[in-house]
Every structure is written in C-alpha cells, then in structure tokens.
Amino acid sequence: MIWEVFRQEEQGGYHTHCGNVHAPDREMAKQFAAIQHGRRKPTNSIWVVPKSEIGELDADEIAFGGSTDKSYRWAPTYKSDVEHAAEVIDSEGQQAEAEKQRGDA
Amino acid sequence: MVGEIESPEELDADERDALEALLQRLADDEYVLAERYTEWQVRAPTLESDLALSNNAQDELGHARLWYDVLEDLGYEEHELVYERDPDEWRHSTLVERPFAEGDWADAIVRHYLYDVAEELRLEALEESSYAKIADRVGKIQSEEGYHREHAENWMERLATGEGHERLQDAVDRLFPHALTLFEPVDEQTEETIVDAGFRTESLEDLAEEWVNTTVPFLDGLGLETPAVERVHFDEYEFEVLDEELPDKRGRDGSHTDAWNDLHDEFTRTYRELGRSEATKIMETAE
C-alpha cells in the first residue's frame, strides 16, 4: 500500500508533499516516512495519507480558470526591472536592516 | 554521585580496568551489530525496510564511536580499537556476531528486538553513572534508541502470523541463548568493580531479570516460545540465567563463535592489506 508523505519544516508552515512510502498500515507508514523524509531535512511534522484517499482532478477533465482568454490577469506590461529612485533603494535597505535587527530575516 | 569522576586519574588500577571493560562491552556490541546490519543493505525485503535497517546501522556506529571516544581517556585510539585489536580481545555479546540465516528477515528482526530491549535497559542503568563522560552521553543515545525498539516491535507484531510466525520461532530458538550472553560478566571481579565504582548503577543480574521479564511476556503474547518461559514469573520478577541455557562461547570473556573470526577478518582486511597505521577520518571526533 502506498502512503503519500507531507513534510512540514517548521511549526505553522505548510505540509508540503515530499514523496511516498510503501507500508502495510498507518503506523509503519509513519515510521518509514520519518526515516525516509524526516531524517535529513529540518522537520517539525509529517503527515501520511493513503494514496487511494487522495482525490485528483487534472487539466484533461476540467478547464481550470474557465475557457475564455484571461491573459489580462498576468499584467505583462508592468515593468519590474526598472531602476528605482535613490530614496526608494535607501528605504528598502533600511527596511531590510530593520528586519534583520528584529530577527525576522 | 552522578558524574563525580571527571578523569581516569581519579581511579585506582582495578577501577580503570573495570571502566575499560564496561566501555568495550558497550562499544563493541554497537560496532559489531552495525557491521552485521549493513549486510542487509540493498538486500532487505523492501526499499523502506532497507533504509530503516541502514538507519539503525548508522545510529549504532555513531553510538560505538561515542564509547570508543571515551576509551581514548584511557590512552587508546579509535583505529587501534577497531582495526588493530585481535578478535579475541573484543568483548561484544555473541548475539551481535552471529551471521544471519540466509536471507531471513525474521532473523534480523528478532535480533534487533532482543538487542534493543537490552540496550534500553542498560542505558537507563548508565544515566546516573559516576563517570561524567558516560552520564553525559547517555541522553543523546537514548533519543535514537526509543525509535529502534518501536521499529523492532512493530515488525515482530506484523510477522507473527502464518509462515512469518514459524520463522520468528526459528530465529528465537537460535538467538535467545546468545542474547543471554548480553548479561554475562567479563569476569566476576571486574563486574563487581563496575557496580561498586558506580560506573553502572545496576548489576548484570538485575538487568537480565528486567530484560527477561520484558522480552519473554512479549514473545509469549505473539505465541513465541522461549526456553526460559516456564521460569519467568511474570509478576514476581525473579530470574537467574542458568549455565546450561548459555551457549559455549559467550563473547564477553573473549571467547567467540567462528563466524566472528570471518567477520573480523573481513572488516579489517583493507586496513591490513594497505599496511595502515591510522584510519581516514571523514568526520571530526564525536562530541
């Protein structure tokens, strides 16, 4: 039986899919997942889910986002690679510094 | 008192010998078991079980290393202890040196179970060791060992039906006598000194009693017979290992089964053939 494994790096973060394990039941699945997916990377929590319990819907079955043209959502005409004014650059630097001091960064 | 002894200079000659014997028992058990476990690498029944046992092997090697490192206090070096000691100077229990029955996963699991229950008990008996470095290292090892026992028990419970049950029983018949050697003394006098000096706070007799009172009821619950079952009083906690229950070779006294010579020859071969006098270090000495 295949169990999909989701790993959370730190408390409050998302559990992100990281692979799967073969195991006969939940208890063994948790144990194997701990070794295979929790031993080498920082891990706070692991979920194991029977693969058969996962519902899947893919792009062949449904038009995600509808079928009309919605390319305007991507706003490709905004330029983000312009050179900022000196005071903007200074301000960004100050904010980064402040974050560092608070221990956020 | 816990951790009152900081250095071997505070010990007399007998106590130093006893400390050395205790550390060798601990280190050699872990090292040799890890050597055997690695034989399963890429051969275990599934990828998951392969990784799980390799993981144990890696843990046990790390623990062996922590104990060999304490032996350096007594003037030894790790490479001498691992690669330059004669086979009959090793002090591990014969349980860990026995070869696995060809491709028999039940053999690996039974050994793993019998060993890790003993390991848990003896670590508890070292928590309050009078030798500071021993007491300091116990917690680190315990945090990994809890998982080992759980893993072994999970497998035991799942194998204990049908053909698996038969294989478990065969492995128990083969390995139980060897497991009893885990509680044999290096020699009586040394064992007495180990306890009197407070290096270990429980006697081997007490540890054997606790071990038998844990393993035998667990095996019994899975329908597995042990030679000792009739003598274990589940509630009264009385047990003494009888001489006739032990194998001829007991490991602790330096006597080993033939399989040990082969294994020793194998893992020291490269070192000898290359004429080495030191080992390559890929990691700094364990803290």
HADDOCK unambig.tbl for C-alpha pairs under 7 A between the chains (distance, minus, plus):
assign (segid A and resid 21 and name CA) (segid B and resid 48 and name CA) 6.89 0.50 0.50
assign (segid A and resid 22 and name CA) (segid B and resid 48 and name CA) 6.85 0.50 0.50
assign (segid A and resid 32 and name CA) (segid B and resid 48 and name CA) 6.08 0.50 0.50
assign (segid A and resid 32 and name CA) (segid B and resid 52 and name CA) 6.83 0.50 0.50
assign (segid A and resid 35 and name CA) (segid B and resid 52 and name CA) 6.48 0.50 0.50
